[in-house]
Amino acid sequence: MDIVLELFDTFAFDYVYAAVLPNNAPNFSPNTTLSSIDAPFHSPKAWEYVPATNYFSLQPRQAAYNSQWTRDDWRRQFVSLYMITWVFGLMVYYVFASWSYFFIFDKSTFKHPKYLKNQIRLEIAQTNRALPLMALFTAPCFLLEVRGYSFLYDNSADGPGIWYNIIQFPFFILFTDFFIYWIHRGLHHPRIYKYLHKSHHKWIVPTPYASHAFHPMDGFAQSIPYHVFPFLFPLQKFAYVFLFVFINIWTVLIHDGEYVADNPIINGAACHTMHHLYFNYNYGQFTTLWDRAGGSYRKPNDELFRKELKMCQSLWKKQSEEMEKIAAKVEGKDDREYAPAGEAKKVR
């Protein structure tokens, strides 16, 4: 995240911190020397620009030297990383969830008997409440990375080797998929589910906007493996940023209701639909491997992959009846407010 932080510092945060927390000393610049500063003034902690990556550099402007909180101040880094995580998370959510909604999501889903009243509005509201707190939990992880406590590396020469630049991607996916499986399954424990994970299972037939509609602790808990990985294993910096974006996009895709991946290994939207409908199946994030090993895999219904059948009213009724039986065991009384039967469901 130090690369992302440098970009934000250069084009935005340097000016913000210089205005909000000026250093109350003569303007510093890259050419200022301590001997040139008048005695009555006390210079801020010495700070020297070091590019976050060898692939490019962004020479700091004057504003970078005009704040009490220099770029390497951990307080500034924490606040900046928190804002980046929150705002960037919102941007990814709205851009990709909206793209998926308008170009992929089948609007016929609005007629499903388990579609909630004003569901999209509720999904977005839940996400807007959750992301600021999820960012607060996440920022300390990014801060430790930026301050050099992880195994993130820049050049191939600094890592295990060129071969690892390729291997790191499937390794990261398998590692995180394994631990997310167990975390997600743990969130379904009766003593935990109603406090943390139930809010995400409010959406029986989710839209792309449900992708980040979690309880904040639930959303953060399922992201822990992503943050732990670079503290245990090497990971190239640009690969880390790419994977962070990919994970957020994937989370949208498995909620989009477009059942393309009829694959026994990939945990796509069809598999995740089974999870939302029937609760105790398909806990995996990327693959079905750990569900198969853990006895929690449920093959997506064949009709999901047949356009002429997946929106069939009789099948929806069958899905709803089974869902209600399982929900009664998992949750007890169903407190969801469904849209009235036969009413045209519209976004409100």
N, C-alpha and C positions, 0 to 999 in steps of 0.2 A: 504493500500500500504506500510505500515511500514515494514511488513514481507518481501515483495519483495525487498524493499530498503535495508534491513539488509543483505539479500542474496547477492545483488550486491556489497554492501560495503565490505563484508567479502572477496569475491572472486575476486573483480576487482577494485572497486573505491578507496579503502584504498591506494592501491599501486599507482594509478594514481594521487590522490591528494597529496600524500607524495612526489612524484617526481615533480609535477608541482608547488605546493605551500608548500615547506618545511617550518617547523616552525622556522628554524634558531636558535634552542636551542638544548641542549643536548637531545639525544634520550630518549623519555619517554616510559614507559611501564606500565603495570597494577600495578607493585610493586613500582613505583617511588613515592616519597613523596616530597612535596614542600620544606621541610627542607634540602633535599639532593641535591637541585639545587644550584649552585654557585650564589652569589648575582648579578654579572653583567648581568646575563641572566634573561629575563622576560618570565615566562611560559605562554603558550596559555591559553585561557579560560578553566577552569576546565571542564572536561568531564568524565562521568562515564558510563560504559556500562550497559544498562538495556535491556534485551531481548525484542523483539517486541511481543513475544508470550510466554506463559507458557508451550507450547507443545514441544518446543525445544529451544536450545540456541547455538550460534556460538561464542565461545570465541574469541575476537579480537586478531589479531596478532600485532606485533610491529608497522607495517605500519599504523595502525589505530591511533597511537598517534604521528605521525611524520608530520602532516600537520597543516598549519595555520588555515585551515577550518576544525574544528572538525565535527564529524558526526552530531551533533545537530545544526550546523550553518545553518540558513535558506537559505543562498545563495548556499551553497553546496547542500542542500537538493533539492532546486529548479532545479539546473543544472542537478543533478543526476536523478530526476524524469522526467525531460524533455527528457533526453537521453533514459531512460528506456521506456517511453511512445512511443517515436519515433521508437527505434530499436525493441522493443517488438511488436509494431503494425505492423511493416514491416515483422517481422518473422511470426506472425500469418497470415497475409495476404498472403505471398508467400507460406507458407506451406499448408494452408488449401485451398486457391484458386487453387493452383497447383494440390493438391490431388483431389479436386472436378473436375477440368478440365480433368485430365487424367483418372479418374475412374468413373465419374458420367456424366459429361456433354456430351450431344449428339452432335457429330461433324457435323451431318447433318444440324444443325442450320446454318452453314456457307453458305448454299445454299439459305437461306431465303432472299427474295428481299430487306429486310430492314437491312440486316447485312452490316456494314460499311467496307469500304476499310481499311485494316490494323487495324481492330478494336481492337484486343487484345493488339497490341503495343500501341494504343492510350489510352486504359483503364489503362494499367500499367503506362504509362507516367503521366496520370492525378493523379493517386494514389501517385506516387513518389513525385509529386509536392505538393500534398495536405497534406500528413501525417506530414511533419515537422512543418507546421503551425498549424495543428490540435493539435499536441503534445504541441505546445507553448500555446495554449488556455487552454489545459487540465491540464497542470502541476500545475497551481495555485490551482486548485481544490484538486489535490492529496496532495499538500503541506499543505493545511489547514487540511486535514485528518490526515496526519502524525504528525502535531503539536498539535493534540488533540482537534480540534474544532468540530468534528463530533460525531455521536453516535455509531461509530464502537466499538465493544466489542470483547473480546478474549474468556473468559470462559462463559459457560452457566449461572454461578452464577452471572456474571456481567450484563447479559441481562434480558429480561422480564421473562424468564423461559425456560425450556427444550422444551415445546410445540412450542415456537416461532422459534426454530431452524428449524422447518419444515414449519411453516406458512410463514416465511419470504420470501421463494422462490416464491410461487404464489402471495403474496402481492407485491413483487418487480415487477414481470411481469405485473400485472394488473395496478399498479401505473404508471410505465414507458410507458406501451402501451397506456394508456389514454392520457398522455401528449405528447407523440411522435405523436399520431394521429393529435392532434391540431396543433402542431408545423409543421408537414409535410404538413398538409392541408394549413396552413398559408403560407408556402413556395411556394404554387401554386397560391397565390394571384398575379394578373397581375403586380402589382407594385414591386413585389419581385422576382417572378419566373425567369425573364430573366437575373437578376443580380446574383442570387445565385443557384437556383435549376436546371436551364436549362442544365447546364453542365453535370448533372447526367442523364438527360433525352436524352442526345445525343445517348444513347444506347437503341434503340427500342427493339432489341432482345439481351439482355445482356448475357455475359458469366460470370463465377465466378470471373473473374478479374475486372468486373465492380462493384463489391461489395463495394469497398472503393474509387471508382473513383468519388469523390465529389469536389465541391468548398469547401475550408477549413472551411469557416464560416457555410456553409450548414451542413457539417459533424459534426462540433462541436455543432451546434444548436440542431441537433437531438440526441445528446448525453447528453444534459443538464439534462434531467430527471434522468439519471443514477447517475449523480454526486450530484444532489440535494437530492435524497432519503436518503443517510446516514446522512445528516444534519438535516433531519426532523424526521427520524425513526431509531430505532436500527437496526444494521446489523452486523452479525458475520464476523470477519476479513477474514477467509478462504472462507466463502460464497461470500464475496465481490469479492475476486480474481477470484473465480470460475465463478461468474456471468459476470465479465468483459471479461473473455475468451469466455464464452458461447455466449455473445452478438456478439462478433466479428465473431465467427463461424457461428452463425445464419444468420448474414448479408451475408456471403458467400453462405449459403445454399439456401436462397430465390432468389439467382441469378443464380442457377446452371441449370435451365431448366429441371430438373427431377421432373415430376409432380406426386409425390407419395401421398401427403396429400390431398386426395379428401374428405375433411372434412369441414363442414359448419362453424366451429369455428376457426380452425387453419389457420392463414394467411401464407400459405406456398409458394413455388415457383410458383405454378399455379396462385394464387391470385396476386402475385407481378408481374407476367408476364402481367396480365391484366392492372396493373398500368403503366408499361412501354409502352405497346401498345396503351392504350387509355387514359392515362394521369390523368384524373380526378376521378379515382376510387381507392378503396382499399389503403387508406393511412396508415392503421395500420401496426404495426411492428410484433407482435406476434399473435394477434387474429383478428377476423372480427367483434368483438362486437361493437366497436365504429363506424366502418363504417356502420353497420346496424342501429345503433341509429342515426347516422348523415346523413343517406340517401345517402351514397357514396359507398355502397357495390355493387360490380358486380361479380356475380357468374362466376367462370372460365368456359370457353367453354368445353362442354363434350368431344370434340375430343382431348383435351389435355391429357386426361387419357387413350386414345386408341392409342397404339403404331402404328397401321397401318394407323391412320388418322392424327396424330398430325404433321407429316411432309408432308402432302398432298399439292401439289402445288396450287390446286384450293382454298384450305382453306387459304393458305398464301396470295393469291391474294385478297381474301375477307378481311382478316385482314388488309392488306396494304391499301386497299381502305378506310376502316373505319378509320384507323389510320391517313391517310392523311387529311380527312375531319376534324377530331378533332384537329390535329396539326395546321391546317390553322387557326382555331379559337384561339388556345392557344398561338401559336408562330408566326403566320404569315407565311412568306416565310421560306421554309425548306432549311436550309443551310448545311445539312449533305451531305457527299460525300459517296455514296453507291458503293459497289463493282459492276463492270459491270455485267449485267445479263448474266447468263450462264457460267460465269468464275468460275473455281474452286477456292473457298476461302481457302487460306492457311495462317497459322500464319507466319508473316514476321516481 
